[in-house]
Amino acid sequence: MSGQLNVERGASPHETYHDVQVVLYDANKERIESFPVGTLSTDPAVAPGKIAVNITTEATPTYVLVESPDFWKTKKGTYSRAYMRSDGRFEPYLIKSQEEKFSAE
């Protein structure tokens, strides 16, 4: 799998997200594997706002999520994009809170 992670640039104050990772889950919502990405920020002086990601795995995940503990600590509405495998394709959906990370169902 290949793609690019982007942090939308909004008005100040800037937001920085540490320990960003791409996490693969199976159909039972059990973590299969995770891939650290690092830090992303809306302030380019702190960290990049986008980064290319290439993942190689033997597992076939049902869910692919972008996660960071900082996503849910921000005061602004932070959304994370996720993907659910359906009919052999990965369909995108948005995660609006940590409790809704499998909300594509």
Secondary structure, 3 states (H helix, E strand, C coil): CEEEEECCCCCCCCCEEEEEEEEEECCCCCEEEEEEEEEEECCCCCCCCEEEEECCCCCCCCEEEEECHHHHCCCCCCCEEEEEEECCEEEEEEECCHHHCCCCC
